[in-house]
Amino acid sequence: MAKKEEQLDEETMALINWCIEVEKHLVAGGATQKEAQDHIEEQVEWFTDLFYDGLSPEEAAKEALA
């Protein structure tokens, strides 16, 4: 039986795309891509809060690098 592909809602997709942008800014700030991905995964609740607080990906990356 084929597994049905799960559809993500618009809000979840917006958060994922936002995190992808944060990752790019973290890499531009000196982190490796793996370090950036690991940090976002480890701090997912904090980054989610920043997303809902309305920070831009660049602002969130600056907070993470501070």
QUIUR-V364313 format. One line per field, one symbol per residue. ss: DSSP state (A for helix, B for strand, O for the rest). phi: phi as a letter, one per 40 degrees, with the letter a starting at -180 (. if undefined). Layout:
ss=???
phi=???
This chain:
ss=OOOOOOOOOAAAAAAAAAAAAAAAAAAAOOOOAAAAAAAAAAOAAAAAAAAAOOOOAAAAAAAAAO
phi=.ccccccccccccccccccccddcccccchccccccccccccbdcccccccccgccdccccccccc
